[in-house]
Amino acid sequence: MGYDDLKVIEAANFLRSISDGAPHGPTLDDAVHAARATAAMSESFHTGTWVTL
């Protein structure tokens, strides 16, 4: 798939989300969870210990 194809798919999912009222793809909550996991990995690396999420 090319860049243009992916943009068409993203646009279709965006419009479907608007019409359905439900997310079709990653949400802001997903981004927050990913950021927390990344921060925990960094902390674990620097401290050399397990980190609880």
N, C-alpha and C positions, 0 to 999 in steps of 0.2 A: 504494500500500500504506500502511496505517496502522501506528501504533506497535505495536498488538496483534499484527498480522500478522507484523511483523519479530521480535517476541519469540517467537512460536510457531516460526518458522523457526530462530531461534537455539537454542531448546530442542531441536528435532528434530535439529539438527546436533550438539549436545552429547551427546544420548543415542546417536546413531549413532556418535560417536567412542568412547563408552564400550563399545558392543557390538562395534565393529570393531577397536578397539585402535589406530586410526589417526586423525589429526586431520582434521576436516572444517571448515576455516576457518582463520583466522589462528592462529599459534602464538606462544609466547614468543620463539622465534628470530626470527620476523617482526617483533615489537616491538623487539627489540634492533637489528636491521638498520635499521629505520625511525629509531630514536633516533640511531644512528651517522650516518646520512645527514643528519638534521636538524642534528646538531652540526657536521658538515662544512660544510653550507650556511652556518651561522651564522659559522663560522670564516672561510670564504671571503669572506663579505660584509664582515667586520670587517678582514681583512688585504688584501683586493683581489687575492688570488692563488688559483691552483688548489690544491685540497686532494685528496690521494690517499686513497682509502678502502682 
